[in-house]
Amino acid sequence: MARRSRITVGTENNRGVEENRVRHMDYGVQLNKLMYTRLIKGENISLFSPSDVPGLYDAFFADQAEFERLYVQYEQDSSIKRKTVKAIELFSLLMQERASTGRIYIQNVDHCNTHSPFDPSVAPIRQSNLCLEIALPTKPLNNVEDENGEIALCSYLRSTWVRLKAWMIWKSWQS
């Protein structure tokens, strides 16, 4: 699902000019069975903005049958904006960038949810750490005191550590 009107998969290759290159950035890309099925059958993949397709984002993690039903329904609705690409072209770009940069990590989100100790209808896995060996269910927090929100502890500790390290560096400059 993408918000832009054109596909940009260029990550850290040496094309472009120095002003538009991003260095040392890692990317996590999530796929599911429907995307692979489209690839195998030589079909297209439609890229939508999540705000234009209600329920599709949540179904992507929690319910693959519902995701496919909604996805096909939204594809058939000509009033919804999308970018349609050949699955082979999208996967080829993804694999070329992965091979040339080594900085793209692929998560098969449906497989991750069916092979975890968590029930995806209750607590779907939506994210992972970058190397994909840790996958914990998360739910967005509505506010800092939200008792129903969930966050992966490793993600929280990492962000806290980065802030602490930045503060320690700043403090050392003050001395």
JOZI-V595754 format. One record per pair of residues at least 4 apart in sequence whose ideal C-beta (glycine too) atoms are under 7 Angstrom apart, sorted by the first residue. I is the first residue (numbers start at 1). GAP is how many residues later the second one is. D is the distance in whole Angstrom. If there is no record, write none. Layout:
{{I GAP D} {I GAP D}}
This chain:
{{1 46 6} {1 47 5} {1 48 7} {1 49 5} {1 56 7} {2 5 7} {2 45 4} {2 81 6} {3 46 5} {4 4 7} {5 78 6} {6 77 7} {7 76 6} {7 78 6} {9 84 4} {9 85 6} {9 88 5} {10 5 6} {10 6 7} {11 14 7} {11 16 6} {11 86 5} {11 90 5} {11 92 6} {11 93 7} {12 10 7} {12 11 6} {12 13 7} {12 89 4} {12 91 6} {13 84 7} {13 87 6} {13 88 7} {16 4 5} {16 5 6} {25 78 7} {26 77 5} {26 79 7} {26 104 5} {27 76 6} {27 77 5} {27 78 7} {28 77 5} {28 79 6} {28 100 7} {28 102 6} {29 65 6} {29 75 6} {29 77 5} {30 77 5} {30 79 5} {31 4 5} {31 5 7} {31 75 6} {31 77 6} {31 78 7} {32 28 7} {32 32 6} {32 35 7} {32 76 7} {32 77 5} {32 78 4} {33 4 6} {33 31 6} {33 77 5} {34 4 6} {34 33 7} {34 34 5} {34 37 6} {35 4 7} {35 10 6} {35 52 7} {36 4 6} {37 4 6} {38 5 4} {38 6 7} {38 7 5} {38 49 4} {39 48 4} {39 49 6} {39 52 5} {42 46 7} {43 44 6} {44 40 5} {44 41 6} {44 42 6} {44 43 6} {45 40 6} {45 42 5} {45 45 6} {46 29 5} {46 36 5} {46 38 5} {47 35 6} {47 36 4} {47 38 7} {48 4 6} {48 5 5} {48 8 7} {48 26 6} {48 32 7} {48 34 5} {49 32 7} {50 6 7} {50 7 5} {52 28 5} {52 29 6} {53 17 7} {53 21 5} {53 27 7} {55 4 6} {55 15 6} {56 4 6} {56 11 7} {56 14 5} {56 15 6} {56 18 7} {58 4 6} {59 4 5} {59 7 4} {59 8 4} {59 11 6} {60 7 5} {60 49 7} {61 48 6} {61 52 7} {61 59 7} {61 63 4} {61 64 7} {61 65 5} {62 58 5} {62 59 6} {62 62 4} {63 4 6} {63 58 7} {64 4 6} {64 46 5} {65 4 6} {66 4 6} {67 4 6} {68 4 6} {69 4 6} {70 4 6} {71 4 6} {72 4 6} {73 4 7} {74 6 5} {85 4 6} {85 5 5} {87 4 6} {88 4 6} {89 4 6} {90 4 6} {91 4 6} {92 4 6} {93 4 6} {94 4 6} {94 10 7} {95 4 6} {96 4 6} {97 4 6} {97 7 6} {98 6 4} {105 25 6} {105 26 7} {105 27 6} {107 5 6} {107 21 6} {107 25 5} {108 4 6} {109 4 6} {110 4 6} {111 4 6} {112 4 6} {112 13 5} {112 23 5} {113 7 4} {113 11 6} {113 12 5} {116 9 6} {116 19 6} {118 5 5} {118 7 6} {118 19 5} {119 4 6} {120 4 4} {123 14 4} {124 13 6} {125 10 5} {125 11 7} {125 12 5} {126 12 5} {127 11 6} {127 25 7} {128 4 5} {128 6 6} {128 7 4} {129 4 7} {129 5 5} {129 25 6} {134 20 6} {136 16 4} {137 13 6} {138 12 5} {138 13 6} {138 14 6} {139 9 7} {139 10 5} {139 11 5} {140 9 6} {141 5 4} {141 8 3} {142 4 4} {142 7 7} {151 4 6} {151 5 5} {153 4 6} {154 4 6} {155 4 7} {156 4 6} {157 4 6} {158 4 7} {159 4 7} {160 4 6} {161 4 6} {162 4 6} {163 4 6} {164 4 6} {165 4 6} {166 4 6} {167 4 6} {168 4 6} {169 4 7} {170 4 7}}
